[in-house]
Amino acid sequence: METANPLAYLEQQLAEVREKGLFHYPRVLSGEQRARCVYDGREVVNLSSNNYLGLTDHPELKAAAVQAVERYGAGSGAVRPIAGTMEIHVELEMRLARFKRTEAALVFQSGFTANAGTVSCILGRGDVIVSDELNHASIIDGARLSRAEIKIFPHKDVAAARKLLAEAREEVQGRGGHILLITDGVFSMDGDIAPLPDLVAAAREYGAIMMVDDAHASGVLGDHGRGTVDHFGLHGQVHIQVGTLSKALGGLGGYVAGSRTLIDYLILRARPFLFSTSHPPAVTAVALKALELLEEDDTLVKRLWNNTRYFRDGLARLGYDVSTSQTPIIPVIVGEEKGAVQLSELLFEEGVFAQSVVYPTVPRGKARVRNIVTAGHTRADLDQALDAYARVGTKLGLIRP
């Protein structure tokens, strides 16, 4: 006897999303990821990638990848603890530790696994996590996997965080538990920066582990792009720094930087490290070369910030709400979901690729088009995008002519 399709409920949920006009397949890139490139057959100014420094097509990174394949082969062939740790992996981790000014570092397959693997590894039942409400999904998943108690404070509300830390200290004292205070360094949807000095002070006062996810600060904030900790001069005061190799550094992967004890424990217990094949040599070589370029010259970082200021000021002059952005992530807040999707689609027709972001990625009523400026953009690229925003925004009634 034929049975009903047990996955029919998925189609029902998809139909609801399609009816609202919110379902779409990802646009397809032809060629290299650049500031100006081709998506879905159309040449566009690309304001949707995380390629902050424009390194994805850098000739030295490409050459490093080719040389690594010729020397080490196409893949590593194993997980790190068994037979997949290559000398190039060790070299990268030593370079990362030096760059972040920590005792040691450990590379993960992605920034997501670095966050989720670390949080779930170092905490467990009886522990407490105090987390910003807008922290990245990888932090949220890691917290859930840890089975620790999770306390959420309103975005960047240090007073609320302190109150939760006080509650947590009372709760863990009798059972010997631990407290983790965790925040993004740069928040991926609004582009604002965490109040890290105040959070570090609160963590110290209440005996909490301090952890920062620096995915969108890596290569962006601090001296030569060293991140939020360097930006605020807090070296030695943040116990766990998570970074990425996938955004500003132009490649793939994530890492954790901290004490030798922390890294050794992650080597022993972190499940993504234990059970995922290590990075191919080409990917590792790209990260090494990107770090070398960053340490030698901060020209790209400076260009990134010049472009950021120029574009943010231009959007504000047009009358757009750019929220609390302080970094190259510059949202245009629309509010209503269909309006954000429509703005993005009309911009694409005008030759500008800026992706809409709606619930559940952002709260209801906060739908937006998210722009990411890079060092690779020329003034002509940014002016073209601003002109498109002026025309489309006027047409949709989002700004006044």
C-alpha positions in Angstrom: 0.0 0.0 0.0 1.4 3.4 -1.0 2.1 5.6 2.0 1.9 9.4 2.3 5.1 11.4 1.7 6.6 11.9 5.1 8.4 15.1 3.8 5.2 16.8 2.6 5.3 19.2 5.6 8.4 20.7 4.2 6.7 21.6 0.9 3.9 23.2 2.9 6.3 25.4 4.8 8.2 26.3 1.5 4.9 27.2 -0.1 4.2 29.7 2.7 7.6 31.4 2.1 7.1 31.4 -1.7 3.7 33.0 -1.3 5.3 35.9 0.6 7.8 36.3 -2.2 10.8 35.5 0.1 12.2 32.4 -1.5 14.9 32.6 -4.0 17.8 30.5 -5.1 21.4 31.9 -4.6 22.7 34.0 -7.4 25.5 32.2 -9.3 28.9 33.8 -9.8 30.8 33.4 -13.1 34.5 33.9 -12.8 36.4 35.3 -9.8 35.0 36.9 -6.7 35.8 40.6 -7.2 34.4 44.0 -6.4 32.9 44.1 -9.9 32.0 40.7 -11.3 29.3 38.6 -13.1 26.3 37.1 -11.2 23.5 35.4 -13.1 25.0 36.6 -16.3 24.9 40.3 -15.4 28.0 42.4 -14.6 27.4 44.1 -11.2 29.1 46.1 -8.5 29.4 43.4 -5.9 28.3 44.7 -2.4 27.5 41.2 -1.0 30.8 39.4 -0.5 33.0 39.2 2.6 36.1 39.7 0.5 37.0 42.8 2.6 40.6 43.2 1.3 40.0 42.0 -2.2 42.4 39.1 -1.8 40.4 36.3 -3.4 42.0 36.9 -6.8 45.4 38.3 -5.6 48.1 36.9 -7.8 50.4 36.0 -4.9 47.6 34.0 -3.2 46.9 32.1 -6.3 50.5 31.4 -6.9 50.9 30.1 -3.3 48.0 27.7 -3.8 49.5 26.3 -7.0 52.9 25.8 -5.4 51.4 24.1 -2.4 49.5 21.6 -4.6 52.7 20.8 -6.5 54.7 20.3 -3.3 52.1 18.7 -0.9 49.4 17.3 -3.2 45.7 18.1 -3.6 44.5 17.0 -0.1 45.7 16.0 3.3 44.0 12.6 3.4 43.1 12.4 7.1 41.8 14.1 10.2 44.4 16.1 12.1 44.8 13.7 15.1 45.5 10.6 13.0 47.6 11.4 9.9 46.3 14.7 8.5 48.6 17.2 10.3 51.0 18.5 7.7 54.0 20.8 8.4 52.2 23.6 6.5 49.3 23.4 9.0 51.7 23.8 11.9 53.4 26.7 10.2 50.0 28.4 9.7 49.1 28.0 13.4 52.4 29.4 14.5 51.9 32.4 12.2 48.4 33.0 13.4 49.5 33.0 17.1 52.2 35.5 16.3 49.7 37.7 14.3 47.2 37.6 17.2 49.9 38.0 19.8 48.8 34.9 21.7 50.7 31.8 22.9 49.1 29.4 20.4 46.4 29.0 17.7 44.4 26.1 16.2 42.9 26.0 12.7 39.4 24.7 12.2 37.6 23.9 8.9 35.4 27.0 9.2 34.7 29.9 11.5 31.4 28.2 12.3 33.1 25.0 13.5 35.6 27.1 15.4 32.9 28.8 17.4 30.6 25.8 17.8 33.4 23.4 18.5 35.1 25.6 21.1 32.0 26.6 23.1 30.6 23.0 23.2 34.0 21.6 24.1 35.0 23.8 27.1 31.6 24.0 28.8 29.0 21.5 30.0 26.1 21.0 32.4 26.4 23.1 35.5 28.2 25.9 33.5 26.6 29.2 32.4 27.0 31.1 29.1 26.2 34.9 29.1 25.7 35.9 25.4 24.8 39.0 23.4 21.4 38.5 21.8 22.8 39.3 18.3 25.7 36.8 18.5 26.3 34.7 15.4 24.4 31.5 14.8 27.6 29.4 15.4 27.8 30.7 18.9 24.2 29.9 19.5 24.6 26.4 18.2 27.7 25.8 20.3 26.0 27.1 23.4 23.1 24.7 22.9 25.4 21.8 22.2 27.4 22.5 25.4 24.2 21.9 27.5 25.3 24.8 29.7 22.6 27.2 31.0 22.3 30.1 28.5 21.6 33.7 29.6 21.0 36.3 26.9 21.5 40.0 27.4 20.1 42.8 25.1 22.5 43.9 22.4 25.6 45.6 23.7 23.9 46.3 27.1 26.8 46.0 29.5 24.7 46.7 32.6 22.4 43.8 31.7 25.4 41.6 31.0 26.8 42.4 34.5 23.5 41.6 36.1 23.4 38.2 34.4 27.1 37.6 35.3 26.2 38.3 39.0 23.3 35.8 38.8 25.6 33.2 37.1 28.3 33.6 39.8 25.7 32.9 42.5 24.5 29.8 40.6 27.9 28.2 39.8 29.6 28.9 43.2 27.9 26.0 44.9 28.5 23.5 42.2 31.9 24.4 40.9 30.7 25.5 37.5 32.2 28.0 35.1 31.0 31.2 33.3 31.6 32.2 29.7 30.9 35.8 28.6 30.8 35.8 24.8 30.3 38.4 22.1 30.9 39.1 18.4 33.6 41.6 17.9 31.8 43.1 14.9 28.2 42.2 14.5 27.4 40.8 11.0 24.1 42.4 10.3 24.4 45.9 11.7 28.2 46.3 11.4 28.6 47.8 14.9 31.5 47.0 17.2 31.1 45.3 20.6 31.8 47.4 23.8 34.7 45.0 24.5 36.6 47.0 27.1 33.5 47.1 29.4 32.7 43.5 28.8 36.3 42.5 29.6 36.1 44.4 32.8 32.9 42.7 33.7 34.3 39.3 32.9 37.3 40.0 35.1 35.1 41.1 38.0 32.9 38.1 38.0 35.5 35.5 37.2 34.2 34.7 33.7 36.0 33.4 30.7 36.0 36.1 28.0 35.5 35.0 24.4 35.3 37.1 21.2 34.2 36.0 17.7 36.3 38.2 15.4 35.1 36.8 12.1 34.1 40.2 10.7 37.0 42.0 12.5 39.7 39.8 11.2 41.7 41.8 8.6 39.5 44.8 9.3 40.0 46.2 12.8 43.2 46.8 14.7 46.8 47.2 13.6 47.2 45.5 10.2 43.8 43.9 10.7 44.6 42.0 14.0 41.0 42.3 15.2 38.9 43.7 18.0 41.3 42.9 20.8 44.1 44.8 19.2 41.7 47.6 18.2 40.9 48.2 21.9 44.4 47.4 23.2 43.2 44.4 25.2 46.0 41.8 24.5 46.2 39.3 27.2 42.8 40.1 28.6 40.6 38.1 26.3 40.9 34.3 26.9 39.6 33.1 23.6 39.7 34.8 20.2 38.0 33.2 17.2 38.9 34.4 13.8 38.3 33.5 10.2 40.4 32.8 7.1 37.3 32.9 4.8 36.6 36.6 4.7 39.3 39.3 4.6 42.0 36.7 4.2 40.5 35.5 1.0 40.4 31.8 1.6 38.6 29.3 3.8 38.6 28.2 7.4 38.5 29.5 11.0 40.8 29.5 14.0 41.0 29.9 17.7 43.8 31.8 19.4 44.6 31.8 23.1 46.8 30.2 25.7 48.7 27.0 25.1 46.5 25.3 27.7 43.4 26.2 25.8 44.7 25.0 22.4 46.0 21.7 23.8 42.6 21.1 25.3 40.9 21.8 22.0 43.3 19.4 20.3 42.2 16.8 22.8 38.4 17.4 22.9 37.1 19.7 20.1 34.9 17.4 17.9 35.2 19.4 14.6 39.0 19.1 15.0 38.9 15.5 15.9 36.5 14.3 13.2 36.9 16.5 10.1 39.6 16.1 7.5 42.2 18.8 7.7 42.6 21.7 5.2 44.0 20.9 1.8 47.5 22.3 1.3 46.4 24.9 -1.2 43.9 26.4 1.3 46.5 26.5 4.0 49.0 28.2 1.7 46.5 30.9 0.8 46.0 31.7 4.4 49.8 31.9 5.0 50.3 34.2 2.1 47.4 36.5 3.1 48.9 36.8 6.6 52.3 37.6 5.2 50.8 40.4 3.0 48.9 41.8 6.0 51.9 41.8 8.3 54.1 43.5 5.6 51.7 46.3 4.5 48.4 47.8 5.8 47.6 49.7 2.6 44.6 47.5 1.8 43.2 47.9 5.3 43.5 51.7 5.0 41.8 51.6 1.5 39.0 49.5 2.9 38.3 52.1 5.6 38.5 55.0 3.1 35.9 53.3 0.9 33.7 52.5 3.9 33.5 56.1 5.0 32.8 57.3 1.5 30.0 54.9 0.9 28.4 55.2 4.3 28.4 59.0 4.1 26.9 58.8 0.6 24.0 56.5 1.7 23.3 58.8 4.7 23.2 61.9 2.5 20.6 60.2 0.3 18.5 59.8 3.3 18.9 56.1 4.1 18.9 54.6 7.6 22.3 52.9 7.9 21.6 51.8 11.5 24.5 51.8 13.9 27.2 50.7 11.4 30.8 51.4 12.3 32.5 49.1 9.9 32.4 48.1 6.2 29.1 46.2 6.9 26.6 49.0 6.1 22.9 48.0 6.2 20.1 50.0 4.6 17.2 49.4 6.9 13.9 49.1 5.1 11.7 47.4 7.8 9.2 45.5 5.8 10.4 42.3 4.2 8.9 42.6 0.8 10.3 46.1 0.5 13.8 44.9 1.3 13.6 42.1 -1.3 12.2 44.5 -3.9 15.0 47.1 -3.2 17.6 44.4 -3.7 16.0 43.1 -6.9 15.7 46.5 -8.5 19.3 47.4 -7.5 20.4 44.2 -9.3 18.6 45.3 -12.4 20.6 48.5 -12.1 23.9 46.6 -11.9 24.4 46.5 -8.1 24.4 43.3 -6.1 23.4 44.0 -2.5 21.6 41.1 -0.8 18.4 41.5 1.1 18.2 40.1 4.7 14.9 39.2 6.3 13.5 37.3 9.3 14.6 35.0 10.8 18.2 36.2 10.1 17.1 39.6 11.5 14.1 40.5 13.7 10.7 41.2 12.1 10.4 44.8 11.2 14.2 45.1 10.7 14.5 43.8 7.1 17.3 45.4 5.2 19.6 45.4 2.3 23.1 44.6 3.6 26.1 46.3 1.8 29.7 45.2 2.4 32.4 47.6 1.1 35.8 46.2 0.2 39.3 47.5 -0.6 38.8 46.4 -4.1 36.0 48.9 -4.9 37.0 51.9 -6.9 35.3 55.3 -6.4 33.6 54.7 -9.8 32.1 51.4 -8.4 30.8 53.1 -5.3 29.4 56.1 -7.2 27.6 53.7 -9.5 26.1 52.0 -6.5 25.1 55.3 -4.9 23.5 56.5 -8.1 21.5 53.2 -8.3 20.4 53.6 -4.7 19.2 57.2 -5.5 17.1 56.1 -8.5 15.7 52.9 -7.0 15.0 54.5 -3.5 13.1 57.3 -5.1 11.1 55.0 -7.2 10.1 52.9 -4.2 9.4 55.9 -2.0 12.2 55.0 0.4 13.9 58.4 0.0 12.9 61.8 -1.3 14.2 62.9 -4.7 
